[in-house]
Amino acid sequence: MGFLRSTLGVIKRGLGRTRAAMGGSLTSLLRGRRLDDATIDAIESHLIQADVGPTATSEIIAELRADASAGKMERGEDAVDFLKDRLRARLGSPVPMAEVTSGPLVVLVAGVNGVGKTTSVAKIAHALRSDGRSVLLAAADTYRAAAVEQLATWAERLDVDLIRGAEGADPAAVVWDAVDAALARNVDVLLVDTAGRMHTEGGLMRQLEKIRGVLGKRIPDAPHEVLLVLDATQGQNALVQARQFTDAIDLTGIFLAKLDGTARGGIVVAIASELGIPLKLIGVGERPEDVTPFDPEQFVEGLFGEE
């Protein structure tokens, strides 16, 4: 999906708090210092505080100590380039959104209550509309009237059509109607907002599987994307949620919301290192346009770049 181009300026703005807490302060800390044990301990502390994760942190620090002991690095400034390189390696290459050659692209969006799921759906819809694509929203979070109304408000604001059912209606039935409408109207993208009950509830996971079944019967290979919205401010708890969803449904990517709201944006590295699920989109603000594809190179530059 070429509906968005990642820009360094957007990512730098979204990473402002993390850069101040980790990238900027690390750069200042390391400037002019010897790369001794105390300095490496300080680097480790920064990585942990930024939620880079215990696995990635321990591996990076072990390699850093080994290189420093071998005389490959002596100055603090050398460690900045080392950290950039190791973070890029763990983040991997950008993974674009799916494309289809015919029929509507179907994007199923999941996530627990409170992570910004419905707002994230609206951001995707806005980006698609800005790219000239026709979009249809399916309000399949029928258990919470507030969720349907929130999506309806966004649909009206963005001038996007919405398929909804009565409160408490079968979400799969709403999705069935949405597929009918998407095919009849020949829309480019069908965005499905699903229920956001807690990830520990088996009923939610069964409902998600039922929705997937409906989509697959009506549109070949649908859903083409299954995105899980995670809240960057929840840190390691976001990883717990992701593992629960991964056990129940086949995720194709992560939408990391509220990245601008935390100084612990290192969770991006933990997600990439520990989940094996591509990080595809990041939310970096409150506005509909505050969404961008995740670009590892630009993320690392935005993390360590100057203000």
C-alpha positions as CSV (number, residue, x, y, z in Angstrom):
1,M,0.0,0.0,0.0
2,G,1.7,3.2,-1.2
3,F,-0.7,5.5,0.6
4,L,2.0,7.0,2.9
5,R,5.6,7.9,2.7
6,S,7.6,7.9,5.8
7,T,9.3,11.3,6.5
8,L,12.1,11.9,9.0
9,G,10.5,15.1,10.2
10,V,7.3,13.3,11.3
11,I,9.2,10.6,13.0
12,K,11.5,13.0,14.8
13,R,8.5,15.0,16.1
14,G,6.9,11.8,17.4
15,L,10.1,10.7,19.1
16,G,10.7,14.0,20.8
17,R,10.3,12.6,24.4
18,T,12.2,9.4,23.7
19,R,15.1,11.4,22.0
20,A,15.3,13.7,25.0
21,A,15.4,10.8,27.4
22,M,17.6,8.5,25.5
23,G,19.2,9.6,22.2
24,G,19.9,13.2,23.1
25,S,21.0,12.5,26.7
26,L,23.1,9.6,25.6
27,T,24.9,11.7,23.0
28,S,25.6,14.3,25.5
29,L,26.7,11.8,28.1
30,L,29.2,10.1,25.7
31,R,30.7,13.2,24.2
32,G,34.3,13.5,25.3
33,R,34.2,10.4,27.6
34,R,36.3,7.3,27.7
35,L,34.3,4.1,26.9
36,D,35.0,2.5,30.3
37,D,32.9,0.3,32.5
38,A,31.1,3.2,34.1
39,T,30.2,4.7,30.7
40,I,28.9,1.3,29.4
41,D,26.8,0.9,32.6
42,A,25.3,4.3,31.9
43,I,24.4,3.2,28.3
44,E,22.8,0.1,29.6
45,S,20.7,2.1,32.1
46,H,19.5,4.3,29.2
47,L,18.5,1.4,27.1
48,I,16.6,-0.2,29.9
49,Q,14.8,3.0,30.9
50,A,13.8,3.5,27.2
51,D,12.1,0.0,27.2
52,V,14.5,-1.5,24.6
53,G,13.8,-4.8,26.4
54,P,16.0,-7.1,28.5
55,T,17.0,-9.4,25.7
56,A,18.1,-6.8,23.2
57,T,19.7,-4.7,25.9
58,S,21.8,-7.5,27.3
59,E,22.9,-8.6,23.8
60,I,23.9,-5.1,22.7
61,I,25.7,-4.3,26.0
62,A,27.6,-7.7,25.9
63,E,28.8,-6.9,22.4
64,L,29.7,-3.4,23.4
65,R,31.8,-4.5,26.3
66,A,33.6,-7.1,24.2
67,D,34.5,-4.5,21.5
68,A,35.6,-2.0,24.1
69,S,37.8,-4.7,25.9
70,A,39.3,-5.6,22.5
71,G,40.3,-2.0,21.9
72,K,37.9,-1.6,18.9
73,M,36.3,1.3,20.6
74,E,37.8,3.8,23.0
75,R,35.7,7.0,22.9
76,G,32.1,7.5,23.9
77,E,31.4,9.0,20.5
78,D,32.3,5.6,19.0
79,A,29.5,4.0,21.0
80,V,26.9,6.2,19.4
81,D,27.6,4.8,15.9
82,F,27.8,1.3,17.4
83,L,24.4,1.7,19.0
84,K,22.8,3.1,15.8
85,D,24.2,0.1,13.8
86,R,23.0,-2.5,16.3
87,L,19.5,-0.9,16.6
88,R,19.2,-0.9,12.8
89,A,20.1,-4.5,12.7
90,R,17.4,-5.5,15.2
91,L,14.8,-3.4,13.5
92,G,15.3,-5.0,10.1
93,S,14.0,-3.6,6.8
94,P,10.7,-1.7,6.2
95,V,7.7,-4.0,5.5
96,P,5.1,-2.2,3.4
97,M,1.4,-2.7,3.7
98,A,-0.3,-5.3,1.5
99,E,-1.5,-4.6,-2.0
100,V,-4.2,-6.4,-4.1
101,T,-4.5,-6.5,-7.9
102,S,-8.3,-6.7,-7.9
103,G,-11.2,-6.2,-5.5
104,P,-11.1,-4.4,-2.2
105,L,-8.0,-4.6,0.1
106,V,-9.3,-5.8,3.4
107,V,-7.6,-4.6,6.6
108,L,-8.7,-6.1,9.9
109,V,-7.7,-4.1,13.0
110,A,-7.5,-5.6,16.5
111,G,-6.4,-4.5,19.9
112,V,-7.6,-4.2,23.5
113,N,-9.7,-1.3,24.8
114,G,-7.9,1.9,25.4
115,V,-4.9,1.5,23.1
116,G,-6.3,3.9,20.5
117,K,-7.6,1.3,18.1
118,T,-10.6,3.1,16.7
119,T,-8.6,6.3,16.3
120,S,-5.9,4.4,14.5
121,V,-8.5,3.0,12.1
122,A,-9.5,6.6,11.4
123,K,-5.9,7.6,10.8
124,I,-5.5,4.8,8.2
125,A,-8.8,5.8,6.6
126,H,-7.6,9.5,6.4
127,A,-4.3,8.5,4.8
128,L,-6.1,6.3,2.3
129,R,-8.5,9.1,1.4
130,S,-5.7,11.6,1.1
131,D,-4.1,9.2,-1.4
132,G,-7.3,9.2,-3.5
133,R,-8.6,5.8,-2.5
134,S,-12.2,5.0,-1.7
135,V,-12.7,3.5,1.8
136,L,-15.5,1.8,3.6
137,L,-15.5,1.3,7.4
138,A,-17.0,-1.6,9.2
139,A,-18.0,-1.0,12.8
140,A,-17.6,-4.6,14.1
141,D,-17.0,-3.6,17.7
142,T,-20.7,-4.0,18.4
143,Y,-20.4,-4.8,22.1
144,R,-19.6,-1.2,23.0
145,A,-22.0,1.5,21.7
146,A,-19.4,4.1,22.5
147,A,-16.9,2.4,20.1
148,V,-19.5,2.4,17.2
149,E,-20.4,6.0,17.9
150,Q,-16.7,7.0,18.0
151,L,-16.1,5.4,14.6
152,A,-19.3,7.0,13.3
153,T,-18.1,10.4,14.3
154,W,-14.7,9.8,12.6
155,A,-16.5,8.5,9.5
156,E,-18.6,11.7,9.2
157,R,-15.6,13.9,9.9
158,L,-13.5,12.2,7.2
159,D,-16.4,11.8,4.8
160,V,-16.0,8.0,4.7
161,D,-19.0,5.6,4.5
162,L,-19.7,3.3,7.5
163,I,-21.5,0.0,7.9
164,R,-22.8,-0.6,11.4
165,G,-25.3,-2.8,13.1
166,A,-27.5,-2.5,16.2
167,E,-25.8,-2.5,19.6
168,G,-24.9,-6.1,20.5
169,A,-25.4,-7.4,17.0
170,D,-23.2,-10.2,15.8
171,P,-20.0,-8.6,14.6
172,A,-19.6,-11.2,11.9
173,A,-23.0,-10.3,10.5
174,V,-21.9,-6.6,10.4
175,V,-18.8,-7.7,8.5
176,W,-20.9,-9.8,6.1
177,D,-23.0,-6.7,5.3
178,A,-19.8,-4.6,4.9
179,V,-18.4,-7.0,2.4
180,D,-21.6,-6.8,0.4
181,A,-21.4,-3.1,0.4
182,A,-17.7,-3.0,-0.4
183,L,-18.2,-5.3,-3.4
184,A,-21.4,-3.4,-4.6
185,R,-19.7,0.0,-4.4
186,N,-16.4,-1.2,-5.8
187,V,-14.4,0.4,-3.0
188,D,-10.6,0.2,-2.8
189,V,-10.3,-0.6,0.9
190,L,-12.5,-2.2,3.5
191,L,-11.3,-1.3,7.1
192,V,-12.8,-3.5,9.8
193,D,-12.7,-2.2,13.4
194,T,-13.1,-5.2,15.8
195,A,-14.1,-5.5,19.4
196,G,-11.5,-4.5,22.0
197,R,-12.2,-6.6,25.0
198,M,-9.2,-7.7,27.1
199,H,-6.8,-10.1,25.4
200,T,-7.4,-12.6,28.1
201,E,-11.0,-13.3,27.0
202,G,-11.3,-16.3,24.8
203,G,-14.7,-15.1,23.5
204,L,-13.0,-12.2,21.7
205,M,-10.5,-14.4,20.0
206,R,-13.2,-16.8,18.8
207,Q,-15.1,-13.8,17.4
208,L,-12.0,-12.6,15.6
209,E,-11.6,-16.0,14.0
210,K,-15.3,-16.0,13.0
211,I,-14.8,-12.6,11.3
212,R,-11.8,-13.8,9.5
213,G,-13.8,-16.8,8.2
214,V,-16.5,-14.5,6.9
215,L,-14.0,-12.3,5.1
216,G,-12.2,-15.3,3.6
217,K,-15.4,-16.8,2.2
218,R,-16.4,-13.6,0.4
219,I,-13.1,-12.1,-0.8
220,P,-10.1,-14.2,-1.9
221,D,-7.2,-14.2,0.6
222,A,-9.0,-11.7,2.9
223,P,-8.2,-10.3,5.3
224,H,-5.0,-9.1,3.5
225,E,-3.8,-7.3,6.6
226,V,-4.4,-8.1,10.2
227,L,-3.0,-5.3,12.2
228,L,-2.7,-5.2,16.0
229,V,-2.8,-1.8,17.6
230,L,-0.5,-1.4,20.6
231,D,-0.1,1.5,22.9
232,A,3.6,2.6,23.1
233,T,3.0,4.2,26.5
234,Q,2.2,0.7,28.0
235,G,5.7,-0.5,27.4
236,Q,6.4,-4.2,28.2
237,N,2.7,-4.8,28.7
238,A,2.2,-4.2,25.0
239,L,4.4,-7.2,24.3
240,V,2.2,-9.3,26.6
241,Q,-0.9,-8.3,24.6
242,A,0.8,-9.0,21.3
243,R,1.8,-12.5,22.3
244,Q,-1.8,-13.3,23.4
245,F,-3.1,-12.1,20.0
246,T,-0.4,-13.9,18.1
247,D,-1.5,-17.1,19.8
248,A,-5.1,-16.6,18.6
249,I,-4.9,-15.0,15.2
250,D,-2.4,-14.6,12.4
251,L,-1.1,-11.1,12.7
252,T,0.5,-9.5,9.7
253,G,1.7,-6.3,11.3
254,I,1.7,-3.9,14.3
255,F,0.3,-0.4,14.4
256,L,2.2,1.3,17.3
257,A,0.0,4.1,18.6
258,K,0.9,7.0,20.9
259,L,4.6,6.9,20.2
260,D,4.7,10.6,20.7
261,G,3.3,10.2,24.3
262,T,6.2,8.3,25.8
263,A,9.8,8.7,26.6
264,R,10.2,4.9,26.3
265,G,10.0,4.6,22.6
266,G,12.6,1.8,22.7
267,I,9.6,-0.5,22.9
268,V,9.9,-0.4,19.1
269,V,13.2,-2.4,19.4
270,A,11.7,-4.8,21.8
271,I,8.7,-5.5,19.5
272,A,11.0,-6.1,16.5
273,S,13.4,-8.2,18.5
274,E,11.0,-10.4,20.4
275,L,7.8,-10.7,18.4
276,G,8.9,-11.4,14.9
277,I,5.9,-9.4,13.6
278,P,6.6,-6.4,11.3
279,L,6.0,-3.0,12.7
280,K,4.2,-1.4,9.8
281,L,2.6,1.9,11.1
282,I,3.2,4.3,13.9
283,G,1.0,6.9,15.4
284,V,2.8,10.1,16.3
285,G,0.1,12.6,17.4
286,E,-3.6,13.3,17.9
287,R,-4.5,14.5,14.4
288,P,-5.8,12.2,11.7
289,E,-2.7,12.9,9.6
290,D,-0.3,11.9,12.5
291,V,0.5,8.4,11.1
292,T,3.4,7.2,9.1
293,P,4.9,3.9,7.9
294,F,7.6,2.6,10.1
295,D,11.1,3.1,8.6
296,P,13.9,1.6,10.8
297,E,16.6,3.9,9.3
298,Q,14.6,7.0,9.9
299,F,13.6,5.8,13.4
300,V,17.2,5.4,14.5
301,E,18.1,8.8,13.0
302,G,15.2,10.4,14.7
303,L,16.2,8.8,17.9
304,F,19.7,10.2,17.9
305,G,19.3,13.2,15.7
306,E,19.7,16.8,16.8
307,E,16.7,18.8,17.8
